[in-house]
Amino acid sequence: MNAPRVCPIERPKLVLPNQADKLLLHSCCAPCSGEIMEALLASEIDYTVYFYNPNIHPLKEYEIRKNENIKFAEQHGVPFIDADYDVDNWFERAKGMEFEPERGIRCTMCFDMRLERTALYAHENGFRVFATSLGISRWKDMKQVNGCGERAAARYPDVTYWDYNWRKGGGSARMIEISKREHFYQQEYCGCAYSLRDSNHHRKSQGRAPIKLGEKYYGDEK
């Protein structure tokens, strides 16, 4: 196991709710989870990363994001659970929501799906608390994310959703700092096929080229 490489940053001491002894952290990607992972390590909290994101499209983008998250977890000696890429199930659940806006009901469905699976894994594997990296991004509606987490946890009496605000105390800024330090892949759309479509439509309206997968990284001067 590699020794953790944590930035020497002053952070508040984190304590898990309900006197839990370990955490299941749902991760959407390395950039969003980097600060959270290092904050948990700094507080000496035992945790496991759970990667379940069947929304990410296409497969090439999914593999880039997942493999980068695996590499970062291994770098810190953190256990990583690689869950199913049941993309067909995601598209089935998204039917009728193809043209909903970002932060709308399609995103609620997507968060519900991912956090329901996370809560189930927590219940079946002895994790009394789970959290997600989704809410640290300023592009996400934190209330929407937390509502999905709480609904998912409510299915199991032995599981609690930790709604810690990872943005506060400079968390969002450190997320970017860590991403640049690690030269993380910089995603240019949320992840799903519809966000890719809409992002490219917006870029076209501005006279910009379509998104090129796997080419942009934090710290690049472009």
TORPA-4810 file (N, C-alpha, C, O; in nm, 3 decimals):
<nodes>
NODE_1_0.084_-0.119_0.000_0.000_0.000_0.000_0.088_0.124_0.000_0.181_0.134_0.080_M
NODE_2_0.059_0.221_-0.090_0.138_0.342_-0.096_0.105_0.435_0.019_-0.009_0.439_0.066_N
NODE_3_0.203_0.511_0.064_0.179_0.608_0.170_0.094_0.722_0.115_0.120_0.769_0.004_A
NODE_4_-0.006_0.767_0.191_-0.091_0.877_0.144_-0.009_1.002_0.118_0.083_1.034_0.194_P
NODE_5_-0.041_1.073_0.011_0.026_1.198_-0.024_-0.076_1.309_-0.012_-0.141_1.346_-0.110_R
NODE_6_-0.090_1.364_0.111_-0.193_1.462_0.140_-0.132_1.600_0.151_-0.027_1.618_0.212_V
NODE_7_-0.199_1.699_0.091_-0.149_1.836_0.097_-0.146_1.885_0.241_-0.238_1.856_0.317_C
NODE_8_-0.041_1.959_0.281_-0.035_2.014_0.416_-0.126_2.135_0.430_-0.079_2.249_0.435_P
NODE_9_-0.256_2.111_0.435_-0.356_2.217_0.441_-0.429_2.209_0.574_-0.459_2.100_0.622_I
NODE_10_-0.458_2.325_0.632_-0.535_2.328_0.756_-0.681_2.303_0.723_-0.745_2.381_0.653_E
NODE_11_-0.733_2.194_0.774_-0.873_2.160_0.753_-0.938_2.132_0.888_-0.869_2.095_0.983_R
NODE_12_-1.070_2.149_0.898_-1.138_2.114_1.022_-1.135_1.962_1.043_-1.136_1.885_0.947_P
NODE_13_-1.130_1.921_1.168_-1.134_1.778_1.200_-1.273_1.724_1.171_-1.372_1.773_1.227_K
NODE_14_-1.281_1.625_1.085_-1.409_1.567_1.048_-1.443_1.449_1.139_-1.356_1.371_1.178_L
NODE_15_-1.570_1.439_1.172_-1.618_1.328_1.254_-1.742_1.270_1.188_-1.836_1.344_1.155_V
NODE_16_-1.744_1.140_1.168_-1.859_1.076_1.104_-1.981_1.083_1.195_-1.968_1.075_1.317_L
NODE_17_-2.100_1.096_1.137_-2.222_1.095_1.218_-2.248_0.959_1.281_-2.198_0.857_1.234_P
NODE_18_-2.326_0.959_1.387_-2.372_0.836_1.454_-2.257_0.749_1.505_-2.271_0.628_1.520_N
NODE_19_-2.143_0.812_1.532_-2.027_0.740_1.585_-1.987_0.622_1.495_-1.937_0.520_1.542_Q
NODE_20_-2.009_0.640_1.364_-1.972_0.534_1.268_-1.820_0.522_1.261_-1.748_0.620_1.283_A
NODE_21_-1.773_0.403_1.229_-1.628_0.379_1.225_-1.571_0.377_1.084_-1.450_0.365_1.067_D
NODE_22_-1.657_0.388_0.982_-1.607_0.391_0.844_-1.713_0.453_0.754_-1.830_0.463_0.790_K
NODE_23_-1.669_0.495_0.635_-1.755_0.567_0.542_-1.747_0.504_0.404_-1.641_0.461_0.360_L
NODE_24_-1.860_0.500_0.335_-1.864_0.464_0.193_-1.882_0.594_0.116_-1.985_0.660_0.130_L
NODE_25_-1.783_0.630_0.035_-1.787_0.755_-0.041_-1.818_0.727_-0.188_-1.736_0.670_-0.260_L
NODE_26_-1.937_0.768_-0.230_-1.969_0.761_-0.373_-1.890_0.870_-0.444_-1.899_0.987_-0.407_H
NODE_27_-1.813_0.832_-0.544_-1.733_0.928_-0.620_-1.783_0.936_-0.762_-1.807_0.834_-0.827_S
NODE_28_-1.799_1.060_-0.811_-1.841_1.078_-0.950_-1.720_1.094_-1.042_-1.729_1.066_-1.162_C
NODE_29_-1.606_1.138_-0.985_-1.485_1.157_-1.064_-1.371_1.198_-0.971_-1.394_1.233_-0.856_C
NODE_30_-1.249_1.192_-1.021_-1.133_1.229_-0.941_-1.131_1.378_-0.904_-1.103_1.411_-0.788_A
NODE_31_-1.158_1.470_-0.998_-1.155_1.612_-0.960_-1.250_1.646_-0.846_-1.213_1.721_-0.756_P
NODE_32_-1.372_1.593_-0.849_-1.469_1.625_-0.744_-1.437_1.555_-0.612_-1.467_1.608_-0.505_C
NODE_33_-1.378_1.438_-0.618_-1.353_1.362_-0.495_-1.216_1.387_-0.435_-1.191_1.350_-0.321_S
NODE_34_-1.124_1.451_-0.511_-0.988_1.468_-0.464_-0.978_1.538_-0.329_-0.913_1.488_-0.238_G
NODE_35_-1.043_1.654_-0.316_-1.041_1.728_-0.189_-1.107_1.648_-0.078_-1.056_1.645_0.035_E
NODE_36_-1.218_1.583_-0.108_-1.289_1.505_-0.007_-1.203_1.390_0.042_-1.195_1.365_0.163_I
NODE_37_-1.140_1.320_-0.049_-1.055_1.208_-0.012_-0.940_1.252_0.076_-0.908_1.186_0.175_M
NODE_38_-0.877_1.363_0.041_-0.765_1.410_0.122_-0.811_1.463_0.257_-0.740_1.449_0.356_E
NODE_39_-0.929_1.524_0.262_-0.983_1.573_0.389_-1.015_1.456_0.482_-0.991_1.464_0.603_A
NODE_40_-1.068_1.348_0.426_-1.098_1.229_0.507_-0.970_1.166_0.560_-0.964_1.123_0.675_L
NODE_41_-0.867_1.160_0.475_-0.739_1.105_0.518_-0.678_1.191_0.629_-0.622_1.139_0.726_L
NODE_42_-0.688_1.324_0.614_-0.632_1.414_0.714_-0.701_1.397_0.849_-0.640_1.419_0.954_A
NODE_43_-0.829_1.356_0.846_-0.904_1.333_0.970_-0.895_1.187_1.016_-0.960_1.147_1.113_S
NODE_44_-0.813_1.109_0.945_-0.791_0.968_0.979_-0.921_0.888_0.981_-0.942_0.802_1.067_E
NODE_45_-1.008_0.918_0.885_-1.134_0.845_0.871_-1.115_0.729_0.774_-1.064_0.747_0.664_I
NODE_46_-1.156_0.613_0.815_-1.150_0.493_0.732_-1.262_0.500_0.629_-1.380_0.510_0.666_D
NODE_47_-1.227_0.496_0.501_-1.333_0.504_0.399_-1.297_0.423_0.276_-1.181_0.387_0.253_Y
NODE_48_-1.399_0.394_0.199_-1.388_0.321_0.073_-1.456_0.402_-0.035_-1.565_0.456_-0.014_T
NODE_49_-1.395_0.410_-0.151_-1.455_0.481_-0.265_-1.544_0.385_-0.343_-1.505_0.272_-0.373_V
NODE_50_-1.663_0.431_-0.374_-1.760_0.351_-0.451_-1.789_0.425_-0.581_-1.846_0.534_-0.580_Y
NODE_51_-1.750_0.365_-0.694_-1.767_0.429_-0.824_-1.883_0.363_-0.899_-1.870_0.254_-0.954_F
NODE_52_-1.995_0.433_-0.900_-2.113_0.385_-0.974_-2.172_0.504_-1.048_-2.240_0.588_-0.989_Y
NODE_53_-2.145_0.512_-1.178_-2.184_0.626_-1.259_-2.222_0.583_-1.400_-2.153_0.616_-1.496_N
NODE_54_-2.332_0.508_-1.414_-2.372_0.458_-1.547_-2.423_0.567_-1.640_-2.452_0.541_-1.757_P
NODE_55_-2.434_0.689_-1.588_-2.477_0.803_-1.671_-2.367_0.848_-1.767_-2.397_0.907_-1.871_N
NODE_56_-2.242_0.821_-1.733_-2.131_0.878_-1.812_-2.127_0.817_-1.952_-2.126_0.695_-1.968_I
NODE_57_-2.124_0.903_-2.051_-2.133_0.862_-2.192_-2.037_0.949_-2.274_-2.024_1.068_-2.248_H
NODE_58_-1.970_0.888_-2.374_-1.970_0.747_-2.413_-1.875_0.665_-2.324_-1.821_0.715_-2.226_P
NODE_59_-1.857_0.539_-2.362_-1.772_0.449_-2.283_-1.630_0.504_-2.269_-1.569_0.490_-2.163_L
NODE_60_-1.577_0.565_-2.374_-1.442_0.620_-2.367_-1.430_0.721_-2.253_-1.333_0.718_-2.177_K
NODE_61_-1.528_0.809_-2.241_-1.527_0.908_-2.134_-1.541_0.842_-1.998_-1.475_0.880_-1.901_E
NODE_62_-1.628_0.742_-1.991_-1.646_0.668_-1.866_-1.515_0.605_-1.819_-1.479_0.615_-1.702_Y
NODE_63_-1.446_0.541_-1.909_-1.320_0.474_-1.874_-1.213_0.574_-1.829_-1.138_0.547_-1.735_E
NODE_64_-1.206_0.688_-1.896_-1.108_0.790_-1.857_-1.135_0.837_-1.714_-1.044_0.843_-1.631_I
NODE_65_-1.260_0.870_-1.686_-1.294_0.921_-1.553_-1.274_0.814_-1.446_-1.221_0.842_-1.338_R
NODE_66_-1.317_0.692_-1.475_-1.304_0.585_-1.376_-1.157_0.553_-1.349_-1.116_0.543_-1.233_K
NODE_67_-1.079_0.536_-1.453_-0.939_0.496_-1.435_-0.858_0.603_-1.363_-0.766_0.572_-1.287_N
NODE_68_-0.892_0.729_-1.386_-0.823_0.836_-1.314_-0.856_0.831_-1.165_-0.771_0.856_-1.080_E
NODE_69_-0.981_0.800_-1.135_-1.023_0.787_-0.995_-0.956_0.667_-0.928_-0.917_0.673_-0.811_N
NODE_70_-0.944_0.557_-1.002_-0.875_0.439_-0.949_-0.729_0.473_-0.918_-0.678_0.437_-0.812_I
NODE_71_-0.664_0.541_-1.010_-0.522_0.577_-0.992_-0.503_0.663_-0.868_-0.408_0.642_-0.792_K
NODE_72_-0.592_0.759_-0.847_-0.580_0.848_-0.732_-0.606_0.772_-0.601_-0.539_0.797_-0.501_F
NODE_73_-0.703_0.681_-0.603_-0.730_0.600_-0.484_-0.611_0.511_-0.450_-0.573_0.500_-0.334_A
NODE_74_-0.552_0.449_-0.551_-0.435_0.363_-0.529_-0.317_0.444_-0.476_-0.242_0.396_-0.391_E
NODE_75_-0.302_0.564_-0.525_-0.195_0.653_-0.480_-0.205_0.678_-0.330_-0.103_0.694_-0.262_Q
NODE_76_-0.327_0.682_-0.279_-0.350_0.708_-0.137_-0.375_0.580_-0.056_-0.395_0.587_0.065_H
NODE_77_-0.373_0.466_-0.122_-0.398_0.342_-0.051_-0.541_0.325_-0.005_-0.567_0.263_0.098_G
NODE_78_-0.635_0.381_-0.080_-0.777_0.378_-0.044_-0.849_0.268_-0.123_-0.834_0.262_-0.245_V
NODE_79_-0.926_0.182_-0.058_-1.002_0.078_-0.129_-1.098_0.140_-0.230_-1.160_0.243_-0.203_P
NODE_80_-1.111_0.076_-0.345_-1.194_0.129_-0.454_-1.288_0.018_-0.503_-1.243_-0.090_-0.540_F
NODE_81_-1.417_0.047_-0.502_-1.518_-0.048_-0.551_-1.563_-0.002_-0.689_-1.621_0.105_-0.704_I
NODE_82_-1.535_-0.084_-0.789_-1.573_-0.056_-0.928_-1.707_-0.123_-0.954_-1.713_-0.243_-0.978_D
NODE_83_-1.815_-0.045_-0.949_-1.950_-0.100_-0.966_-1.987_-0.113_-1.114_-1.910_-0.075_-1.202_A
NODE_84_-2.105_-0.166_-1.139_-2.149_-0.196_-1.274_-2.169_-0.070_-1.360_-2.205_0.036_-1.310_D
NODE_85_-2.143_-0.086_-1.488_-2.173_0.020_-1.585_-2.302_-0.020_-1.657_-2.301_-0.052_-1.776_Y
NODE_86_-2.412_-0.019_-1.583_-2.539_-0.063_-1.643_-2.605_0.054_-1.716_-2.710_0.105_-1.675_D
NODE_87_-2.541_0.094_-1.824_-2.584_0.212_-1.898_-2.722_0.194_-1.960_-2.797_0.291_-1.971_V
NODE_88_-2.758_0.073_-1.999_-2.891_0.049_-2.056_-3.000_0.080_-1.955_-3.104_0.135_-1.989_D
NODE_89_-2.974_0.046_-1.830_-3.069_0.076_-1.723_-3.085_0.226_-1.707_-3.196_0.276_-1.686_N
NODE_90_-2.972_0.299_-1.716_-2.978_0.445_-1.702_-3.061_0.506_-1.815_-3.147_0.590_-1.788_W
NODE_91_-3.038_0.465_-1.939_-3.115_0.520_-2.051_-3.263_0.485_-2.039_-3.349_0.565_-2.077_F
NODE_92_-3.293_0.368_-1.986_-3.433_0.329_-1.965_-3.500_0.423_-1.866_-3.614_0.466_-1.887_E
NODE_93_-3.430_0.454_-1.759_-3.487_0.542_-1.656_-3.496_0.686_-1.706_-3.576_0.765_-1.655_R
NODE_94_-3.414_0.721_-1.804_-3.413_0.859_-1.855_-3.517_0.883_-1.965_-3.531_0.995_-2.013_A
NODE_95_-3.588_0.778_-2.005_-3.686_0.794_-2.113_-3.790_0.900_-2.077_-3.844_0.903_-1.967_K
NODE_96_-3.816_0.988_-2.174_-3.911_1.097_-2.153_-3.847_1.221_-2.092_-3.912_1.326_-2.082_G
NODE_97_-3.721_1.210_-2.051_-3.653_1.324_-1.989_-3.536_1.373_-2.075_-3.451_1.448_-2.029_M
NODE_98_-3.534_1.330_-2.200_-3.418_1.358_-2.286_-3.391_1.507_-2.304_-3.276_1.546_-2.326_E
NODE_99_-3.493_1.591_-2.295_-3.475_1.734_-2.320_-3.499_1.819_-2.195_-3.524_1.939_-2.204_F
NODE_100_-3.491_1.755_-2.079_-3.499_1.830_-1.954_-3.370_1.908_-1.932_-3.263_1.863_-1.974_E
NODE_101_-3.378_2.024_-1.868_-3.257_2.106_-1.847_-3.169_2.050_-1.735_-3.214_1.968_-1.655_P
NODE_102_-3.044_2.094_-1.732_-2.955_2.059_-1.622_-3.018_2.106_-1.491_-3.081_2.212_-1.485_E
NODE_103_-3.000_2.026_-1.388_-3.056_2.049_-1.255_-3.206_2.021_-1.250_-3.271_2.049_-1.149_R
NODE_104_-3.262_1.967_-1.359_-3.404_1.934_-1.363_-3.431_1.792_-1.317_-3.351_1.732_-1.245_G
NODE_105_-3.547_1.738_-1.359_-3.590_1.607_-1.310_-3.502_1.493_-1.361_-3.492_1.389_-1.296_I
NODE_106_-3.438_1.510_-1.477_-3.348_1.406_-1.524_-3.228_1.393_-1.430_-3.184_1.282_-1.401_R
NODE_107_-3.176_1.505_-1.384_-3.063_1.501_-1.290_-3.107_1.439_-1.156_-3.031_1.364_-1.095_C
NODE_108_-3.229_1.470_-1.113_-3.279_1.407_-0.990_-3.285_1.256_-1.007_-3.243_1.182_-0.918_T
NODE_109_-3.337_1.210_-1.120_-3.341_1.067_-1.149_-3.201_1.007_-1.145_-3.180_0.900_-1.088_M
NODE_110_-3.106_1.078_-1.206_-2.969_1.028_-1.215_-2.905_1.018_-1.077_-2.840_0.917_-1.046_C
NODE_111_-2.921_1.121_-0.994_-2.867_1.117_-0.859_-2.934_1.007_-0.778_-2.869_0.934_-0.703_F
NODE_112_-3.067_0.996_-0.792_-3.141_0.891_-0.721_-3.084_0.753_-0.755_-3.059_0.672_-0.667_D
NODE_113_-3.066_0.729_-0.884_-3.019_0.598_-0.929_-2.883_0.565_-0.869_-2.862_0.455_-0.818_M
NODE_114_-2.792_0.659_-0.875_-2.656_0.634_-0.826_-2.649_0.620_-0.675_-2.577_0.535_-0.622_R
NODE_115_-2.725_0.703_-0.605_-2.718_0.699_-0.459_-2.802_0.586_-0.401_-2.773_0.537_-0.292_L
NODE_116_-2.906_0.544_-0.473_-2.980_0.424_-0.430_-2.888_0.302_-0.430_-2.890_0.222_-0.337_E
NODE_117_-2.808_0.289_-0.536_-2.715_0.176_-0.544_-2.606_0.188_-0.436_-2.563_0.088_-0.379_R
NODE_118_-2.562_0.309_-0.410_-2.461_0.330_-0.306_-2.516_0.292_-0.169_-2.448_0.225_-0.091_T
NODE_119_-2.639_0.334_-0.141_-2.702_0.301_-0.013_-2.720_0.150_0.002_-2.701_0.095_0.110_A
NODE_120_-2.757_0.084_-0.107_-2.774_-0.061_-0.103_-2.641_-0.129_-0.070_-2.636_-0.220_0.012_L
NODE_121_-2.534_-0.084_-0.136_-2.402_-0.144_-0.108_-2.362_-0.118_0.037_-2.307_-0.206_0.103_Y
NODE_122_-2.390_0.001_0.085_-2.358_0.033_0.225_-2.433_-0.061_0.319_-2.376_-0.114_0.414_A
NODE_123_-2.561_-0.082_0.292_-2.645_-0.169_0.375_-2.595_-0.314_0.373_-2.592_-0.380_0.477_H
NODE_124_-2.556_-0.360_0.257_-2.515_-0.500_0.243_-2.372_-0.528_0.290_-2.334_-0.643_0.308_E
NODE_125_-2.294_-0.420_0.311_-2.152_-0.441_0.342_-2.106_-0.372_0.470_-1.987_-0.349_0.490_N
NODE_126_-2.201_-0.341_0.556_-2.165_-0.294_0.690_-2.120_-0.151_0.701_-2.053_-0.114_0.798_G
NODE_127_-2.154_-0.067_0.603_-2.125_0.076_0.613_-2.250_0.146_0.667_-2.354_0.145_0.603_F
NODE_128_-2.239_0.205_0.784_-2.354_0.271_0.844_-2.372_0.414_0.793_-2.476_0.476_0.817_R
NODE_129_-2.271_0.466_0.724_-2.277_0.602_0.672_-2.221_0.605_0.529_-2.121_0.540_0.500_V
NODE_130_-2.287_0.680_0.441_-2.232_0.703_0.308_-2.244_0.852_0.274_-2.326_0.924_0.331_F
NODE_131_-2.162_0.895_0.179_-2.163_1.033_0.132_-2.133_1.031_-0.017_-2.105_0.925_-0.075_A
NODE_132_-2.140_1.147_-0.080_-2.110_1.156_-0.223_-2.028_1.281_-0.253_-2.037_1.381_-0.181_T
NODE_133_-1.949_1.274_-0.358_-1.870_1.389_-0.402_-1.950_1.481_-0.493_-1.901_1.588_-0.530_S
NODE_134_-2.071_1.443_-0.530_-2.148_1.519_-0.627_-2.170_1.664_-0.586_-2.169_1.753_-0.671_L
NODE_135_-2.192_1.689_-0.456_-2.230_1.822_-0.412_-2.118_1.924_-0.404_-2.146_2.042_-0.383_G
NODE_136_-1.993_1.884_-0.420_-1.884_1.980_-0.407_-1.873_2.072_-0.528_-1.819_2.182_-0.518_I
NODE_137_-1.924_2.029_-0.640_-1.915_2.108_-0.762_-2.017_2.222_-0.760_-2.133_2.202_-0.724_S
NODE_138_-1.972_2.341_-0.800_-2.063_2.456_-0.806_-2.166_2.441_-0.917_-2.264_2.515_-0.923_R
NODE_139_-2.144_2.343_-1.006_-2.239_2.321_-1.115_-2.359_2.238_-1.070_-2.458_2.225_-1.143_W
NODE_140_-2.351_2.183_-0.949_-2.459_2.099_-0.898_-2.542_2.175_-0.795_-2.492_2.265_-0.727_K
NODE_141_-2.669_2.137_-0.784_-2.759_2.192_-0.682_-2.743_2.105_-0.558_-2.788_1.991_-0.556_D
NODE_142_-2.681_2.160_-0.454_-2.652_2.081_-0.335_-2.779_2.029_-0.268_-2.782_1.916_-0.219_M
NODE_143_-2.883_2.111_-0.266_-3.009_2.067_-0.206_-3.067_1.948_-0.284_-3.121_1.855_-0.224_K
NODE_144_-3.055_1.952_-0.414_-3.103_1.842_-0.499_-3.024_1.714_-0.470_-3.082_1.607_-0.455_Q
NODE_145_-2.891_1.726_-0.464_-2.806_1.610_-0.435_-2.839_1.552_-0.297_-2.856_1.431_-0.283_V
NODE_146_-2.846_1.637_-0.197_-2.872_1.589_-0.062_-3.009_1.526_-0.047_-3.026_1.429_0.027_N
NODE_147_-3.108_1.581_-0.118_-3.241_1.522_-0.113_-3.240_1.379_-0.166_-3.307_1.292_-0.111_G
NODE_148_-3.163_1.355_-0.272_-3.150_1.221_-0.329_-3.078_1.128_-0.232_-3.115_1.012_-0.218_C
NODE_149_-2.974_1.179_-0.166_-2.901_1.098_-0.069_-2.987_1.058_0.048_-2.981_0.945_0.095_G
NODE_150_-3.067_1.152_0.096_-3.153_1.124_0.211_-3.262_1.024_0.175_-3.295_0.936_0.255_E
NODE_151_-3.318_1.036_0.055_-3.419_0.938_0.011_-3.359_0.799_0.000_-3.421_0.700_0.038_R
NODE_152_-3.237_0.792_-0.053_-3.172_0.662_-0.069_-3.145_0.598_0.067_-3.166_0.478_0.084_A
NODE_153_-3.099_0.678_0.163_-3.069_0.624_0.296_-3.195_0.581_0.370_-3.191_0.489_0.451_A
NODE_154_-3.307_0.648_0.341_-3.433_0.617_0.411_-3.483_0.476_0.382_-3.572_0.427_0.451_A
NODE_155_-3.429_0.411_0.282_-3.469_0.274_0.248_-3.416_0.173_0.350_-3.468_0.061_0.359_R
NODE_156_-3.313_0.212_0.426_-3.247_0.117_0.515_-3.231_0.178_0.654_-3.168_0.283_0.669_Y
NODE_157_-3.286_0.115_0.756_-3.279_0.172_0.892_-3.138_0.178_0.949_-3.113_0.251_1.045_P
NODE_158_-3.046_0.101_0.891_-2.909_0.097_0.944_-2.812_0.186_0.868_-2.692_0.182_0.893_D
NODE_159_-2.865_0.269_0.775_-2.778_0.350_0.691_-2.816_0.498_0.702_-2.934_0.533_0.700_V
NODE_160_-2.714_0.584_0.713_-2.733_0.729_0.721_-2.658_0.797_0.608_-2.546_0.759_0.574_T
NODE_161_-2.721_0.897_0.549_-2.655_0.979_0.448_-2.590_1.097_0.517_-2.655_1.169_0.593_Y
NODE_162_-2.461_1.119_0.490_-2.387_1.229_0.549_-2.392_1.348_0.454_-2.332_1.344_0.346_W
NODE_163_-2.463_1.453_0.493_-2.483_1.569_0.406_-2.383_1.680_0.432_-2.417_1.798_0.422_D
NODE_164_-2.261_1.644_0.466_-2.158_1.743_0.494_-2.137_1.835_0.373_-2.134_1.789_0.259_Y
NODE_165_-2.124_1.965_0.401_-2.103_2.063_0.294_-1.954_2.071_0.260_-1.878_2.141_0.327_N
NODE_166_-1.913_1.999_0.157_-1.771_1.991_0.120_-1.720_2.119_0.057_-1.599_2.134_0.039_W
NODE_167_-1.809_2.210_0.022_-1.766_2.336_-0.040_-1.713_2.434_0.065_-1.628_2.518_0.033_R
NODE_168_-1.762_2.426_0.187_-1.731_2.528_0.286_-1.584_2.522_0.328_-1.516_2.422_0.310_K
NODE_169_-1.539_2.634_0.387_-1.402_2.640_0.435_-1.297_2.629_0.326_-1.185_2.586_0.351_G
NODE_170_-1.334_2.668_0.204_-1.238_2.664_0.093_-1.230_2.531_0.021_-1.139_2.508_-0.058_G
NODE_171_-1.326_2.443_0.048_-1.323_2.310_-0.015_-1.327_2.314_-0.166_-1.256_2.239_-0.232_G
NODE_172_-1.411_2.402_-0.222_-1.422_2.411_-0.367_-1.291_2.461_-0.430_-1.250_2.414_-0.536_S
NODE_173_-1.227_2.557_-0.363_-1.101_2.609_-0.414_-0.992_2.502_-0.407_-0.912_2.488_-0.500_A
NODE_174_-0.989_2.425_-0.297_-0.889_2.319_-0.285_-0.913_2.209_-0.388_-0.819_2.145_-0.434_R
NODE_175_-1.039_2.187_-0.423_-1.071_2.089_-0.527_-0.999_2.124_-0.657_-0.943_2.036_-0.723_M
NODE_176_-0.999_2.253_-0.693_-0.932_2.297_-0.815_-0.781_2.289_-0.798_-0.710_2.248_-0.890_I
NODE_177_-0.731_2.329_-0.681_-0.587_2.322_-0.655_-0.533_2.180_-0.669_-0.430_2.157_-0.731_E
NODE_178_-0.606_2.085_-0.610_-0.565_1.945_-0.618_-0.572_1.894_-0.761_-0.485_1.820_-0.806_I
NODE_179_-0.676_1.935_-0.832_-0.692_1.892_-0.972_-0.576_1.941_-1.057_-0.527_1.868_-1.143_S
NODE_180_-0.531_2.063_-1.033_-0.416_2.116_-1.107_-0.288_2.046_-1.065_-0.204_2.013_-1.148_K
NODE_181_-0.273_2.023_-0.935_-0.153_1.955_-0.884_-0.140_1.815_-0.942_-0.031_1.772_-0.978_R
NODE_182_-0.252_1.745_-0.950_-0.252_1.607_-0.999_-0.267_1.598_-1.150_-0.257_1.490_-1.208_E
NODE_183_-0.290_1.713_-1.214_-0.310_1.717_-1.359_-0.425_1.625_-1.400_-0.414_1.545_-1.493_H
NODE_184_-0.535_1.639_-1.326_-0.653_1.557_-1.353_-0.714_1.591_-1.490_-0.701_1.703_-1.540_F
NODE_185_-0.779_1.494_-1.546_-0.857_1.515_-1.668_-0.969_1.614_-1.637_-1.040_1.599_-1.537_Y
NODE_186_-0.985_1.714_-1.723_-1.086_1.818_-1.701_-1.208_1.792_-1.788_-1.205_1.811_-1.909_Q
NODE_187_-1.313_1.748_-1.724_-1.437_1.717_-1.796_-1.504_1.846_-1.842_-1.507_1.945_-1.769_Q
NODE_188_-1.556_1.844_-1.962_-1.618_1.964_-2.017_-1.769_1.954_-2.028_-1.834_2.041_-2.086_E
NODE_189_-1.825_1.850_-1.971_-1.971_1.837_-1.960_-2.001_1.746_-1.843_-1.913_1.674_-1.795_Y
NODE_190_-2.124_1.749_-1.797_-2.161_1.676_-1.676_-2.128_1.528_-1.685_-2.069_1.470_-1.594_C
NODE_191_-2.166_1.466_-1.797_-2.135_1.325_-1.811_-2.227_1.247_-1.902_-2.182_1.158_-1.974_G
NODE_192_-2.356_1.279_-1.901_-2.450_1.197_-1.978_-2.455_1.240_-2.125_-2.403_1.345_-2.163_C
NODE_193_-2.517_1.156_-2.206_-2.527_1.182_-2.350_-2.599_1.313_-2.379_-2.567_1.383_-2.475_A
NODE_194_-2.698_1.345_-2.294_-2.778_1.464_-2.318_-2.703_1.591_-2.278_-2.719_1.696_-2.340_Y
NODE_195_-2.621_1.583_-2.173_-2.540_1.699_-2.137_-2.431_1.722_-2.241_-2.394_1.836_-2.268_S
NODE_196_-2.378_1.614_-2.300_-2.281_1.627_-2.408_-2.346_1.693_-2.529_-2.288_1.783_-2.591_L
NODE_197_-2.465_1.647_-2.563_-2.539_1.705_-2.676_-2.563_1.854_-2.654_-2.537_1.936_-2.743_R
NODE_198_-2.613_1.890_-2.537_-2.647_2.029_-2.509_-2.522_2.117_-2.499_-2.524_2.233_-2.541_D
NODE_199_-2.414_2.062_-2.444_-2.290_2.139_-2.434_-2.235_2.168_-2.574_-2.190_2.280_-2.601_S
NODE_200_-2.240_2.069_-2.661_-2.192_2.090_-2.798_-2.281_2.187_-2.875_-2.232_2.264_-2.957_N
NODE_201_-2.410_2.182_-2.849_-2.502_2.275_-2.914_-2.469_2.419_-2.871_-2.469_2.510_-2.953_H
NODE_202_-2.442_2.437_-2.742_-2.406_2.569_-2.691_-2.274_2.617_-2.752_-2.261_2.733_-2.791_H
NODE_203_-2.178_2.526_-2.760_-2.048_2.563_-2.818_-2.065_2.603_-2.965_-2.003_2.699_-3.012_R
NODE_204_-2.146_2.529_-3.037_-2.169_2.560_-3.178_-2.230_2.699_-3.194_-2.195_2.772_-3.286_K
NODE_205_-2.323_2.735_-3.103_-2.388_2.866_-3.110_-2.290_2.979_-3.086_-2.313_3.094_-3.125_S
NODE_206_-2.177_2.945_-3.020_-2.073_3.044_-2.994_-1.958_3.037_-3.094_-1.858_3.107_-3.081_Q
NODE_207_-1.974_2.951_-3.194_-1.870_2.936_-3.294_-1.751_2.856_-3.246_-1.642_2.869_-3.301_G
NODE_208_-1.771_2.773_-3.144_-1.662_2.693_-3.089_-1.670_2.550_-3.140_-1.777_2.503_-3.179_R
NODE_209_-1.557_2.482_-3.140_-1.552_2.343_-3.186_-1.618_2.250_-3.084_-1.628_2.285_-2.966_A
NODE_210_-1.664_2.133_-3.128_-1.722_2.036_-3.034_-1.620_1.989_-2.932_-1.499_2.001_-2.952_P
NODE_211_-1.669_1.935_-2.821_-1.584_1.881_-2.717_-1.502_1.764_-2.772_-1.556_1.679_-2.843_I
NODE_212_-1.374_1.761_-2.740_-1.288_1.649_-2.777_-1.258_1.568_-2.652_-1.197_1.618_-2.558_K
NODE_213_-1.301_1.446_-2.650_-1.286_1.362_-2.532_-1.139_1.329_-2.505_-1.062_1.303_-2.597_L
NODE_214_-1.103_1.332_-2.377_-0.971_1.288_-2.336_-0.856_1.380_-2.367_-0.740_1.337_-2.365_G
NODE_215_-0.884_1.508_-2.396_-0.776_1.597_-2.437_-0.745_1.710_-2.341_-0.632_1.761_-2.341_E
NODE_216_-0.840_1.751_-2.259_-0.819_1.867_-2.172_-0.787_1.825_-2.030_-0.857_1.741_-1.972_K
NODE_217_-0.681_1.882_-1.973_-0.639_1.848_-1.837_-0.617_1.976_-1.756_-0.573_2.078_-1.808_Y
NODE_218_-0.647_1.966_-1.626_-0.622_2.079_-1.538_-0.473_2.115_-1.540_-0.386_2.028_-1.535_Y
NODE_219_-0.446_2.243_-1.546_-0.308_2.288_-1.547_-0.253_2.313_-1.686_-0.149_2.378_-1.702_G
NODE_220_-0.323_2.260_-1.788_-0.278_2.285_-1.925_-0.301_2.432_-1.959_-0.402_2.490_-1.919_D
NODE_221_-0.210_2.490_-2.030_-0.226_2.629_-2.074_-0.279_2.628_-2.216_-0.205_2.610_-2.313_E
NODE_222_-0.408_2.647_-2.223_-0.472_2.649_-2.355_-0.571_2.762_-2.362_-0.636_2.782_-2.465_K
</nodes>
